[in-house]
Amino acid sequence: MPTANLNLPSQPVTLAVSQIEQLNQQLSNLRHDINNHLSLMLAAAEVMRRKPEAAERMSATFEDQPRKVTAAMLKFSAEFEKSLAIKKS
């Protein structure tokens, strides 16, 4: 996969164990958050399927989730890039 618009470090990057633990925890949180958002989408779709009259109310829940997934991924990506000294150009 190309690394377009990235300035990678020119030297090896060393991470302390605590930094690795922190990144691992952030990744775990990201997975948890994404699973929650996807679960809400599935639940909203199921409610809309079973109770079409609730579609308008459930659509807001359904529509909000992709934005929240994107925000969670961007937050993790920023921390990951910071930890590895990756800069965007």
DRENDO-1510 file (C-alpha; in Angstrom, 1 decimal, always signed):
<recs>
REC; n; res; u; v; w
REC; 1; MET; +0.0; +0.0; +0.0 .
REC; 2; PRO; +1.5; +3.4; -0.9 .
REC; 3; THR; +2.5; +5.9; +1.7 .
REC; 4; ALA; +1.2; +8.9; -0.1 .
REC; 5; ASN; +1.5; +12.3; +1.7 .
REC; 6; LEU; +3.4; +10.8; +4.6 .
REC; 7; ASN; +6.8; +11.8; +5.8 .
REC; 8; LEU; +8.2; +8.7; +7.5 .
REC; 9; PRO; +11.0; +8.9; +10.0 .
REC; 10; SER; +14.5; +8.6; +8.5 .
REC; 11; GLN; +15.8; +6.7; +11.6 .
REC; 12; PRO; +14.4; +3.7; +13.5 .
REC; 13; VAL; +11.8; +4.6; +16.1 .
REC; 14; THR; +12.0; +3.1; +19.5 .
REC; 15; LEU; +9.0; +2.8; +21.7 .
REC; 16; ALA; +9.0; +2.2; +25.4 .
REC; 17; VAL; +7.0; -0.7; +26.8 .
REC; 18; SER; +4.6; +1.8; +28.3 .
REC; 19; GLN; +4.1; +3.4; +24.8 .
REC; 20; ILE; +3.4; +0.0; +23.3 .
REC; 21; GLU; +0.9; -0.7; +26.1 .
REC; 22; GLN; -0.8; +2.7; +25.5 .
REC; 23; LEU; -1.1; +2.1; +21.7 .
REC; 24; ASN; -2.4; -1.4; +22.4 .
REC; 25; GLN; -5.0; +0.0; +24.8 .
REC; 26; GLN; -6.0; +2.6; +22.3 .
REC; 27; LEU; -6.4; -0.1; +19.6 .
REC; 28; SER; -8.5; -2.1; +21.9 .
REC; 29; ASN; -10.7; +0.9; +22.6 .
REC; 30; LEU; -11.0; +1.6; +18.9 .
REC; 31; ARG; -12.1; -2.0; +18.2 .
REC; 32; HIS; -14.6; -1.8; +21.1 .
REC; 33; ASP; -16.0; +1.6; +19.9 .
REC; 34; ILE; -16.4; +0.4; +16.3 .
REC; 35; ASN; -18.1; -2.8; +17.4 .
REC; 36; ASN; -20.5; -0.6; +19.5 .
REC; 37; HIS; -21.3; +1.7; +16.6 .
REC; 38; LEU; -21.9; -1.2; +14.2 .
REC; 39; SER; -24.1; -2.9; +16.8 .
REC; 40; LEU; -26.2; +0.3; +17.0 .
REC; 41; MET; -26.5; +0.3; +13.3 .
REC; 42; LEU; -27.7; -3.3; +13.2 .
REC; 43; ALA; -30.1; -2.7; +16.1 .
REC; 44; ALA; -31.6; +0.4; +14.4 .
REC; 45; ALA; -31.9; -1.5; +11.1 .
REC; 46; GLU; -33.7; -4.4; +12.9 .
REC; 47; VAL; -36.1; -1.9; +14.7 .
REC; 48; MET; -36.8; -0.3; +11.3 .
REC; 49; ARG; -37.5; -3.7; +9.7 .
REC; 50; ARG; -39.8; -4.8; +12.5 .
REC; 51; LYS; -41.5; -1.5; +13.2 .
REC; 52; PRO; -41.5; +0.7; +10.0 .
REC; 53; GLU; -43.3; +3.4; +11.9 .
REC; 54; ALA; -40.1; +3.9; +14.0 .
REC; 55; ALA; -37.9; +4.4; +10.9 .
REC; 56; GLU; -37.7; +8.1; +11.2 .
REC; 57; ARG; -36.6; +8.0; +14.8 .
REC; 58; MET; -34.1; +5.2; +14.2 .
REC; 59; SER; -32.7; +6.7; +11.1 .
REC; 60; ALA; -30.9; +9.4; +13.2 .
REC; 61; THR; -29.2; +6.7; +15.2 .
REC; 62; PHE; -28.3; +4.8; +12.1 .
REC; 63; GLU; -26.9; +7.8; +10.3 .
REC; 64; ASP; -24.8; +9.0; +13.2 .
REC; 65; GLN; -22.7; +5.9; +13.5 .
REC; 66; PRO; -20.5; +6.1; +10.4 .
REC; 67; ARG; -19.4; +9.6; +11.5 .
REC; 68; LYS; -18.6; +8.3; +14.9 .
REC; 69; VAL; -16.6; +5.4; +13.4 .
REC; 70; THR; -14.6; +7.8; +11.3 .
REC; 71; ALA; -13.9; +10.1; +14.3 .
REC; 72; ALA; -12.7; +7.1; +16.4 .
REC; 73; MET; -10.4; +5.9; +13.6 .
REC; 74; LEU; -9.0; +9.4; +13.0 .
REC; 75; LYS; -8.3; +9.8; +16.7 .
REC; 76; PHE; -6.4; +6.5; +16.9 .
REC; 77; SER; -4.6; +7.2; +13.6 .
REC; 78; ALA; -3.3; +10.6; +15.0 .
REC; 79; GLU; -2.0; +8.9; +18.2 .
REC; 80; PHE; -0.4; +6.1; +16.2 .
REC; 81; GLU; +1.3; +8.5; +13.8 .
REC; 82; LYS; +2.5; +10.7; +16.7 .
REC; 83; SER; +3.9; +7.6; +18.5 .
REC; 84; LEU; +5.8; +6.6; +15.4 .
REC; 85; ALA; +6.9; +10.1; +14.4 .
REC; 86; ILE; +5.0; +9.9; +11.1 .
REC; 87; LYS; +4.1; +13.3; +9.7 .
REC; 88; LYS; +1.5; +14.1; +7.0 .
REC; 89; SER; +2.6; +16.5; +4.3 .
</recs>
